């Protein structure tokens, strides 16, 4: 029920850049090119630790088709914190706002 940046797990024998491109393709049917790592946030939840890593990506092609999510929304960076974000996403949103 929270808003979050798209993401997923790196599979065996896969680097992070390939993983983010695959996850975006699987979740939204969009082709992107992961350009560079920006920053990360390690968040301790009661049952797990999440290392959420933010990447700069270039859009290549495709139209949004949702598979794992109920909604998506493009917002300005100044609007990010007005959404009920998952705890791991808040520091990344704050970082984006500061740019």
C-alpha positions in Angstrom: 0.0 0.0 0.0 3.0 2.3 -0.1 4.6 4.1 -3.0 8.1 3.0 -4.0 10.7 3.3 -6.6 10.8 0.3 -9.0 13.3 -2.4 -8.2 14.1 -6.0 -7.6 16.9 -8.4 -6.9 20.1 -9.0 -8.8 20.1 -12.6 -10.1 23.2 -14.9 -9.9 25.7 -14.0 -12.6 24.1 -10.7 -13.2 25.5 -7.2 -12.6 23.4 -4.4 -11.1 23.1 -2.4 -14.4 21.7 -5.5 -16.2 19.4 -6.2 -13.2 17.8 -2.8 -13.2 17.2 -3.0 -17.0 15.6 -6.4 -16.6 13.5 -5.4 -13.7 12.1 -2.4 -15.5 11.4 -4.5 -18.6 9.6 -7.2 -16.5 7.6 -4.8 -14.3 6.6 -2.2 -16.9 7.6 -3.5 -20.4 9.9 -0.5 -20.8 13.4 -0.6 -22.3 15.9 1.5 -20.4 19.6 1.8 -20.4 21.1 2.0 -16.9 23.8 4.7 -17.0 25.3 5.1 -13.6 24.8 4.4 -9.9 23.8 7.4 -7.9 23.4 6.5 -4.3 21.8 3.9 -2.0 20.0 3.5 1.3 20.2 0.5 3.6 17.0 0.0 5.6 16.4 -2.4 8.4 12.8 -3.8 8.4 11.6 -6.2 11.1 12.1 -9.2 8.9 14.8 -8.2 6.4 17.5 -5.7 5.4 17.0 -3.8 2.1 19.8 -2.1 0.2 17.9 0.1 -2.2 20.2 1.4 -4.9 19.3 4.4 -7.1 20.4 4.5 -10.7 20.3 7.1 -13.5 18.6 5.4 -16.5 17.8 6.6 -20.0 14.5 5.7 -21.5 14.8 3.7 -24.8 11.3 2.6 -25.7 7.9 1.2 -24.6 4.7 2.2 -23.0 3.9 1.5 -19.4 2.2 -1.8 -18.8 1.8 -2.7 -15.1 2.5 -6.3 -14.0 3.5 -6.2 -10.4 2.1 -2.8 -9.3 -1.4 -1.3 -9.1 -0.4 2.2 -10.2 2.4 4.4 -11.5 2.7 8.1 -11.6 5.3 10.6 -13.0 5.7 13.4 -10.5 8.1 16.3 -10.1 10.9 15.8 -7.6 9.3 18.4 -5.3 6.2 16.3 -5.0 8.0 13.0 -4.0 7.6 13.4 -0.2 3.9 14.1 -0.5 3.4 10.4 -1.3 3.3 7.7 1.3 6.6 6.2 0.5 8.1 3.0 1.8 10.7 3.7 4.5 13.7 2.6 2.4 12.6 5.0 -0.4 12.4 8.2 1.7 16.1 9.0 2.0 16.5 8.4 -1.8 13.6 10.8 -2.5 15.2 13.3 -0.2 18.4 12.9 -2.1 16.7 13.4 -5.4 15.0 16.6 -4.1 18.3 18.0 -3.0 19.8 17.8 -6.5 
